């Protein structure tokens, strides 16, 4: 039997996290201490202290039960947030009961370990039947990802501020926490242009067309739709329009998510992986400002392949993808390499954001070079790599976790 799911454990956790306030917990400590001392000897009248504390607790519980409010909590929580930055939600409390709600409060309880409430617990005052008041709740998410929070609970600490009572209804909020990143002023990457089969249709079907470069004499087999009637009238013989083929710079952004199984995450996840994801967001932000096609390859429990740029998707969509990428406990390059190899013929530049350097990563980089791609490798790691960096076919830069998180990188 899983003791964490037992009824006794759930009830005790409810008492400790919600029912008793900080003052109530000190009252319980005094009760247990006076009970232990009173059971050891009868010569000292400790039982009087025990009885007094027990009477206070009983009065608070009985009065709180009869005056417990019935509150509707109306409001929405932001759907998106950024890691390590506070988010604020506005809520309206409506008293649906018949009695005035005294010492009213609103707070999130049983938050995930990656969320932290901002500010101490405060009292909002009293609320008469049928009336409403507005308040704000602030939280700080420390870890990216899609999080489902428990609904906020409205409560009353009347009369002695030892326990919380209240019946409230609120929606269950879900928050997508995006990775925090610092913009890069300039990204120095070797770029080139390759013909993309499908041309503009590959990247966008709205607002663009092939560029007209001139006319030539009609040849058998040319499409009648391309006949240039003005040139025909001027030259006295059939002529057709010519258009320039579509060449674009297509960049593959390969994100390394491999973390060995013997490592354990902290409150904010794995520091090197989180820094690599922040760096990938910074690189994608710099690429999205120019006319690049971005193919994002991120290997987690599933392989994410996402294309953005030139109106196919927005930069926010890239942030949503990398926000949900999890650490991969098995070497992901066995999955990344085949998927990337199928696209290398159309890719101009490969940017690899790696957590280490070893044989599998070196083989992936050299495969890209052999297919005619320019390669730039960014290694996010504190300390030495598993194998010495011996890659002369492309550009390699080593960055520490503090450099990425500090936001001092302006040019890559």
Secondary structure, DSSP 4 states (H G I P E B T S, - for coil): --GGGSHHHHHHHHIIIIIB-HHHHHHHHHHHHHHHHHHH-SSS-HHHHHHHHHHHHHHHHHHHHHT--EEEEEEE--SEEETTSEEEEEEEEEE-SSS-EEEEEEE--S--TTEEE-S-----EEE-TT-EEEEEEEEEE-S-EEEEPPPPEEEE-TTTSSB-B-EEE----EEEEEPP----SB-------EE-TTTHHHH-SSS--PPEEEEEE--TT--GGGB-HHHHHHHSS-EEEEEPPPEEEEEEEEEP-B--TT---BTTB-HHHHHHHHHHHHHHHHHHTTTEEEEEEEESSSEEEEEESTTSS-HHHHHHHHHTPPPBSS-THHHHHHHHHTTTTT-SEEEEEES---HHHHHHHHHHHHTT-EEEEEEE-SS--SS-----SSEEEEE-HHHHHHT---B-
